[in-house]
Amino acid sequence: DPELADGFILLQNYPNPFNTSTRIPYSLSEDTNVRIEIYNVMGQLVNTIVDETQNAGEYTVVFDAHALSSGVYLYRFEAGGETQTRKMILIK
């Protein structure tokens, strides 16, 4: 996969919309520090769900949002000097 050879692949969370928990899948082409943060639409950090060095490979992290209100949230993924942000919707 040419995209993976260049760094990482961040996929859309599923299910989306979700009720209390969702999965965020991603792949790394090399060992690197990974940070995944969750923000509300006001830009406030609400949770850091990953902040560690990980080996190359495929991963899926589960985000538990039981303590959050319904709404739109953003997840920000940093790995290998690159950053991506995607939207997810919590419906309770």
Stockholm file with secondary structure:
# STOCKHOLM 1.0

chainA/1-92         DPELADGFILLQNYPNPFNTSTRIPYSLSEDTNVRIEIYNVMGQLVNTIVDETQNAGEYTVVFDAHALSSGVYLYRFEAGGETQTRKMILIK
#=GR chainA/1-92 SS CHHHHTSEEECCCBSSSBSSEEEEEEEESSCEEEEEEEEETTSCEEEEEEEEEECSEEEEEEEECTTSCSEEEEEEEEETTEEEEEEEEECC
#=GC SS_cons        CHHHHTSEEECCCBSSSBSSEEEEEEEESSCEEEEEEEEETTSCEEEEEEEEEECSEEEEEEEECTTSCSEEEEEEEEETTEEEEEEEEECC
//
